[in-house]
Amino acid sequence: MLFFFQFMDALGEMTNSFYSWTVLEQLEKWLPTWLIKMFYPGTASKVRNGPKKLIQLVQKKIVEHRKTFNPNHKPRDIIDLYLKEKKGDQDFTDYRFACTLIFLMHDAIETTRTELKSCLFLLARHPGK
């Protein structure tokens, strides 16, 4: 459960930095770099480090699973399935798997959020039914 909360915190930081990144990207077209650094100190480093934090978190979890992995036991989760199927495949690295897992988790969270938002909207719109 702790991993989920750490993942959500890192994802929230990345989402917040994404807005800063879009603003920063537009500002870089029109303003000199020294002026951007004066008004947005540290924004560029936060934007670049957001995804790294998520990837490091998932890679740490993969390393923990690798230490306790037993191919003869029933897989605990998707990381165990990955470790079981990987064997000698050099093309699909831990980094790629971590990125894929982040996309998968983000999409699942986003789908759940959208559905809950729709349900709450319908309940608010039709309270008596």
PEFEN-V133977 format. One record per pair of residues at least 24 apart in sequence whose C-alpha atoms are under 6 Angstrom apart, sorted by the first residue. I is the first residue (numbers start at 1). J is the second residue. Records with the same first field share a line. If there is no record, write none. Layout:
# PEFEN-V133977
I: J, J
This chain:
# PEFEN-V133977
10: 54
14: 50
17: 47
21: 47
55: 98
58: 98
